[in-house]
Amino acid sequence: MIETLFGPVEVGRNYYYGTTESEGRFPLDDALGLIEGYSPPLARLMCRSGGQSPFESASGDLLAYGGIKVEG
């Protein structure tokens, strides 16, 4: 599941394992520029909101203004 400004988007993608279990990755995430499962525009908005007010307050603002549910 990828979180975007327009809501969650379900995307099927391949996971490739490295030599250890912690080294695996989703190449499509890199190609799309995803940050921890968030689209770049949503990640920027979250960072900006969190930088201007406490995280819980920023989470409430994102929900009120954009209907975006993220944890504080």
C-alpha positions as CSV (number, residue, x, y, z in Angstrom):
1,M,0.0,0.0,0.0
2,I,1.3,3.4,-1.0
3,E,0.0,6.5,0.7
4,T,-0.5,9.5,-1.6
5,L,-2.1,12.9,-1.4
6,F,-5.2,11.3,-3.0
7,G,-5.4,8.4,-0.5
8,P,-3.9,5.0,-0.3
9,V,-3.1,3.2,-3.6
10,E,-2.6,-0.6,-3.7
11,V,0.3,-1.5,-5.9
12,G,1.6,-5.0,-6.5
13,R,5.4,-5.0,-6.6
14,N,8.2,-7.5,-6.4
15,Y,10.4,-7.8,-3.3
16,Y,14.0,-8.8,-3.9
17,Y,16.0,-10.4,-1.1
18,G,19.6,-9.6,-0.4
19,T,22.2,-11.8,1.2
20,T,20.6,-11.2,4.6
21,E,16.9,-10.6,5.3
22,S,17.4,-6.9,6.2
23,E,19.0,-6.2,2.8
24,G,15.9,-6.8,0.7
25,R,14.2,-4.0,-1.3
26,F,11.4,-3.0,-3.6
27,P,13.0,-1.6,-6.8
28,L,9.7,0.1,-7.8
29,D,9.8,2.1,-4.5
30,D,13.2,3.5,-5.6
31,A,11.9,4.3,-9.1
32,L,8.8,6.1,-7.7
33,G,10.9,8.0,-5.1
34,L,8.8,6.6,-2.2
35,I,9.9,7.5,1.3
36,E,8.8,4.8,3.8
37,G,5.7,4.0,1.7
38,Y,4.7,7.7,1.2
39,S,4.7,9.5,-2.1
40,P,7.2,12.4,-2.3
41,P,4.5,15.2,-2.3
42,L,2.8,13.7,0.7
43,A,6.1,13.2,2.5
44,R,7.0,16.9,1.9
45,L,3.6,18.0,3.2
46,M,4.0,15.8,6.3
47,C,7.5,17.2,7.0
48,R,6.4,20.8,6.5
49,S,3.4,20.3,8.8
50,G,5.5,18.6,11.4
51,G,8.1,21.3,11.3
52,Q,5.6,24.1,11.9
53,S,3.7,22.5,14.8
54,P,3.8,19.6,17.2
55,F,3.4,16.2,15.4
56,E,0.0,15.5,17.0
57,S,-1.3,18.9,16.0
58,A,0.1,18.5,12.5
59,S,-1.6,15.1,12.2
60,G,-4.9,16.7,13.1
61,D,-4.4,19.5,10.6
62,L,-3.6,17.0,7.8
63,L,-6.8,15.1,8.6
64,A,-8.9,18.3,8.8
65,Y,-7.6,20.0,5.7
66,G,-6.8,17.1,3.4
67,G,-8.5,14.0,4.9
68,I,-5.0,12.5,5.2
69,K,-4.7,10.1,8.1
70,V,-1.1,9.8,9.5
71,E,0.0,9.1,13.0
72,G,1.4,12.0,15.1
